[in-house]
Amino acid sequence: MSFIPENTPFVSLPTALKGRIDPHQLAVLWVLQSYYPNIWPSYSTISKDAGMCRTKVIHTVEQLCSLGWLQKVSRVDEHGQKTNAYRVTVWHECRVPVPQLSSSEPQSISATSSPDKLGGCITTTRGGVSHEPEVKQVKLKQKTKRNKYTKDFEHFWKMYTEMKCDKSVSQSKKPAFEAWQKLDKEIKQKLPDCLQADIDARIKKIRKAEWVPQFPDCHRWISKGQYEQFLELRKRQIESKLNPMLANKASNQPF
């Protein structure tokens, strides 16, 4: 007479399956039941435990599902990856009512009793403790795209990328914005005027049939300080406009 020692893990399946289930189906059911309550092994794991090839395992799982002896659902693991979870549903083959638990008997877990929850069925086999496992659905965090660029930079970026002069095909907005942020507030305000002055200077050279290099990537134009010469030019232009006004004002003053 065989017996099951107390507190010894075992797997039970209804004897009503005898003569109705092939060896591959029996092996897959046995392996899945052995993972209770966390019945979500991969196809590769089932293949290794059952001594079958992975393709045969996939085919057998589909057979068991179509026969009503297995249910397969999707779950999301703790790493956010989609996997399969299973519930062995052969309890109905016993053709008996779901057994009622006695409070005086210790309980053990088996998914061959009641299919109320995924892997949450209980029998009154001695040994073990009842447990209602929960399949946790891990929500994937959705990355929201934020518009982190300032209005002034967007104006300058549009001006740079839409200018008619010959420029580098590759234009990197993020590095350009990082270079922009390193500038002083006063320089940021003058940068569009400097760019326009650079454009005008190149157009003059083109009209004189002189060679003109193309505009580099925007962030290089900023980080290499190609605007600096036009800052000085703008300063001299402002001073030249102010000097006649000052001179006229001085000439109107009495001695």
C-alpha positions as CSV (number, residue, x, y, z in Angstrom):
1,M,0.0,0.0,0.0
2,S,1.5,3.3,-1.0
3,F,1.2,6.5,1.1
4,I,2.2,10.1,0.9
5,P,4.3,11.3,3.8
6,E,3.0,14.4,5.5
7,N,4.5,17.8,4.3
8,T,5.9,16.1,1.2
9,P,5.2,17.9,-2.1
10,F,3.2,15.9,-4.6
11,V,1.0,16.4,-7.7
12,S,-2.4,14.8,-8.0
13,L,-4.7,14.4,-11.1
14,P,-8.1,12.8,-11.3
15,T,-8.1,9.1,-12.2
16,A,-11.0,9.7,-14.5
17,L,-8.4,10.8,-17.0
18,K,-7.1,7.3,-17.4
19,G,-7.4,6.0,-21.0
20,R,-8.5,9.5,-22.2
21,I,-5.2,11.5,-22.1
22,D,-2.1,10.8,-24.0
23,P,1.4,10.8,-22.4
24,H,2.4,14.2,-23.7
25,Q,-0.8,15.8,-22.3
26,L,-0.3,14.0,-19.0
27,A,3.3,15.2,-18.7
28,V,2.4,18.8,-19.4
29,L,-0.5,18.8,-16.9
30,W,1.7,17.2,-14.3
31,V,4.5,19.8,-14.8
32,L,2.1,22.7,-14.7
33,Q,0.3,21.4,-11.6
34,S,3.7,21.1,-9.9
35,Y,4.2,24.8,-10.1
36,Y,1.1,25.6,-8.1
37,P,0.2,28.2,-7.0
38,N,2.5,30.2,-9.3
39,I,1.6,28.4,-12.5
40,W,3.4,30.5,-15.0
41,P,6.5,28.6,-16.2
42,S,7.8,29.4,-19.7
43,Y,7.5,27.0,-22.6
44,S,11.2,26.3,-22.3
45,T,10.9,25.4,-18.6
46,I,7.9,23.1,-19.3
47,S,9.9,21.5,-22.1
48,K,12.8,20.8,-19.8
49,D,10.7,19.4,-16.9
50,A,8.5,17.3,-19.2
51,G,11.4,16.0,-21.3
52,M,9.7,17.2,-24.5
53,C,10.7,19.6,-27.3
54,R,9.5,23.2,-27.0
55,T,7.4,22.9,-30.2
56,K,5.6,19.8,-28.9
57,V,4.9,21.6,-25.6
58,I,3.3,24.5,-27.4
59,H,1.1,22.1,-29.5
60,T,0.2,20.1,-26.4
61,V,-0.8,23.2,-24.4
62,E,-3.2,24.2,-27.2
63,Q,-4.7,20.7,-27.2
64,L,-5.3,20.8,-23.5
65,C,-7.0,24.2,-23.8
66,S,-9.2,23.0,-26.5
67,L,-10.2,19.9,-24.5
68,G,-11.1,22.1,-21.5
69,W,-8.5,20.6,-19.2
70,L,-6.3,23.8,-19.1
71,Q,-6.9,27.5,-19.2
72,K,-4.3,30.0,-20.4
73,V,-4.4,33.7,-19.6
74,S,-2.0,36.6,-20.1
75,R,-0.2,38.2,-17.2
76,V,2.5,40.9,-16.7
77,D,5.4,40.0,-14.5
78,E,7.3,42.2,-12.1
79,H,9.6,43.3,-14.9
80,G,6.7,44.4,-17.1
81,Q,7.0,41.5,-19.5
82,K,3.9,39.6,-20.8
83,T,3.9,35.9,-19.9
84,N,1.3,33.1,-19.8
85,A,-0.4,31.9,-16.6
86,Y,-2.2,28.6,-16.4
87,R,-5.1,27.0,-14.5
88,V,-5.5,23.2,-14.5
89,T,-9.2,22.6,-15.0
90,V,-9.6,18.8,-14.8
91,W,-11.7,18.8,-11.6
92,H,-15.0,18.5,-13.5
93,E,-13.8,15.0,-14.8
94,C,-14.3,13.6,-11.3
95,R,-18.1,14.1,-11.9
96,V,-18.6,14.9,-8.2
97,P,-19.6,18.2,-6.4
98,V,-16.8,20.4,-5.3
99,P,-15.8,19.1,-1.8
100,Q,-16.7,21.2,1.2
101,L,-13.8,21.9,3.6
102,S,-13.8,20.8,7.2
103,S,-12.5,23.3,9.7
104,S,-11.0,20.5,11.7
105,E,-8.7,19.3,8.9
106,P,-5.5,21.0,7.8
107,Q,-5.7,22.1,4.2
108,S,-3.3,21.7,1.2
109,I,-3.4,23.3,-2.2
110,S,-4.4,21.6,-5.4
111,A,-5.8,23.1,-8.5
112,T,-7.9,19.9,-9.2
113,S,-10.8,21.0,-7.0
114,S,-12.5,24.3,-7.7
115,P,-11.7,26.7,-10.4
116,D,-12.9,29.9,-8.6
117,K,-9.6,31.7,-9.1
118,L,-6.5,31.2,-11.1
119,G,-4.7,28.5,-9.1
120,G,-6.9,29.3,-6.1
121,C,-8.5,25.8,-5.7
122,I,-8.3,23.9,-2.4
123,T,-8.6,20.2,-1.4
124,T,-8.6,18.6,2.0
125,T,-5.5,16.4,1.5
126,R,-3.5,16.4,4.7
127,G,-0.4,18.6,4.9
128,G,0.3,22.1,3.9
129,V,-1.6,25.4,4.4
130,S,-4.3,27.0,2.4
131,H,-3.4,29.9,0.3
132,E,-5.2,32.1,-2.2
133,P,-2.5,33.5,-4.5
134,E,-3.0,36.7,-6.4
135,V,-1.8,37.3,-9.9
136,K,-0.4,40.8,-9.8
137,Q,-0.7,42.9,-12.9
138,V,2.2,45.3,-13.1
139,K,1.3,48.5,-14.8
140,L,3.9,49.7,-17.3
141,K,4.9,53.3,-16.9
142,Q,4.1,55.4,-19.9
143,K,6.7,58.0,-20.7
144,T,5.1,61.3,-21.4
145,K,6.8,63.6,-23.8
146,R,7.4,67.0,-22.3
147,N,8.0,70.2,-24.2
148,K,11.0,71.4,-22.3
149,Y,12.2,74.0,-24.8
150,T,11.7,77.7,-24.0
151,K,9.7,80.0,-26.3
152,D,12.8,82.1,-27.1
153,F,14.8,79.1,-28.1
154,E,12.0,77.7,-30.3
155,H,12.0,81.1,-32.1
156,F,15.7,80.9,-32.7
157,W,15.6,77.2,-33.6
158,K,12.9,77.9,-36.2
159,M,14.9,80.8,-37.6
160,Y,18.1,78.6,-37.9
161,T,16.5,75.5,-39.4
162,E,14.4,77.4,-41.9
163,M,17.0,79.8,-43.2
164,K,17.6,79.6,-47.0
165,C,21.4,79.5,-46.7
166,D,23.3,76.3,-47.2
167,K,23.6,74.4,-43.9
168,S,24.4,71.0,-42.4
169,V,21.7,68.4,-43.1
170,S,22.1,67.1,-39.5
171,Q,20.5,69.4,-37.0
172,S,20.4,68.3,-33.4
173,K,17.8,70.2,-31.3
174,K,18.7,68.9,-27.8
175,P,22.4,69.7,-28.0
176,A,21.5,73.1,-29.4
177,F,19.2,73.8,-26.5
178,E,21.9,72.7,-24.0
179,A,24.4,75.1,-25.6
180,W,21.7,77.8,-25.6
181,Q,21.1,77.4,-21.9
182,K,24.8,78.0,-21.1
183,L,24.6,81.5,-22.6
184,D,24.0,84.7,-20.7
185,K,20.5,86.1,-20.8
186,E,21.7,89.2,-22.7
187,I,23.4,87.1,-25.4
188,K,20.3,84.9,-25.8
189,Q,18.3,88.0,-26.6
190,K,20.9,89.1,-29.2
191,L,21.4,85.7,-30.8
192,P,18.7,86.0,-33.5
193,D,20.2,89.3,-34.6
194,C,23.7,87.8,-34.7
195,L,22.3,84.9,-36.8
196,Q,20.7,87.4,-39.2
197,A,23.9,89.3,-39.4
198,D,25.8,86.1,-40.2
199,I,23.3,85.3,-42.9
200,D,23.6,88.8,-44.5
201,A,27.4,88.6,-44.4
202,R,27.4,85.3,-46.3
203,I,24.8,86.5,-48.8
204,K,27.1,89.5,-49.6
205,K,30.0,87.1,-50.3
206,I,27.8,84.9,-52.5
207,R,26.9,87.9,-54.6
208,K,30.5,88.7,-55.0
209,A,31.1,85.1,-56.2
210,E,33.2,84.4,-53.1
211,W,33.4,80.9,-51.5
212,V,31.2,80.7,-48.4
213,P,31.2,77.7,-46.0
214,Q,27.9,76.2,-45.0
215,F,26.3,76.8,-41.7
216,P,27.3,74.0,-39.2
217,D,24.9,72.1,-36.9
218,C,23.1,74.7,-34.8
219,H,24.7,73.6,-31.5
220,R,28.2,73.9,-33.0
221,W,27.3,77.4,-34.3
222,I,26.5,78.3,-30.7
223,S,29.1,76.3,-28.7
224,K,31.9,77.4,-31.0
225,G,31.0,81.0,-30.5
226,Q,30.5,81.8,-34.2
227,Y,28.0,84.5,-33.1
228,E,30.7,86.5,-31.1
229,Q,32.0,88.5,-34.1
230,F,28.5,89.7,-34.8
231,L,28.0,90.8,-31.3
232,E,31.0,93.2,-31.7
233,L,29.6,94.3,-35.1
234,R,26.2,95.0,-33.6
235,K,27.8,97.0,-30.8
236,R,29.8,99.1,-33.3
237,Q,26.7,99.7,-35.4
238,I,24.8,100.9,-32.4
239,E,27.6,103.2,-31.4
240,S,27.9,104.6,-34.9
241,K,24.2,105.4,-34.8
242,L,24.5,107.1,-31.4
243,N,27.6,109.2,-32.2
244,P,25.9,111.5,-34.7
245,M,23.0,112.0,-32.3
246,L,25.4,112.9,-29.5
247,A,27.4,115.2,-31.8
248,N,24.2,117.0,-32.9
249,K,23.1,117.3,-29.3
250,A,26.5,118.7,-28.4
251,S,26.5,121.3,-31.2
252,N,23.1,122.7,-30.0
253,Q,24.4,123.3,-26.6
254,P,25.4,126.9,-25.7
255,F,29.1,127.6,-24.9
